[in-house]
Amino acid sequence: MKKTEAIDALAALAQVTRLDTFRLLVKHEPEGVPAGELARRVGVPQNTMSAHLAILARAGLIEGERESRTILYRAKISALQELTLFMIRDCCGGRADLCESLIASLQPRCSPKGKR
């Protein structure tokens, strides 16, 4: 990931509604969530949600897929992975022992569905 891509992604997530929306989409992978349902769950008008979804999509964090009259949104987990790796790639100056607690804290939350 390039610095400019990381900055775009971080800027897109640096707003409460967009952060809540992205986290909600991550929780609902791989099924996705319809745009109207996202607006309802996050508590914003649909037109406001559309603007937030556009910003997240431009940042490469989500994608929408039309299904009949509905647009189903999904988080791009690969983008989340790239952003996370970009942020921690040089963790602790390359000393893996100093990053062990960070890595350990990520593992339990990343277990496959049904194994939590």
C-alpha angles and dihedrals in degrees: 000000000000122000092247091054091049091049091050092050094046091047090051090052094045093090126077099233094046093046091049090047094049093048090049091052091049089053090053099051129167096011097057128204130257115247094244092051090050090054091049095047095046092042102237133120115269094245090053090049090051090057092049092047090052091054092049091047093049088052089055095242099116141021133205127216123194114233109181105302095343131081112218114205126207133183115244098234090187089061091050089050092049092048093048092048091047090054097047102029092104094034113162094352093295094305102137092193090065092052097048094100091050092050092045092052091055097051103069092051093052099059118130118267113278093026100081 
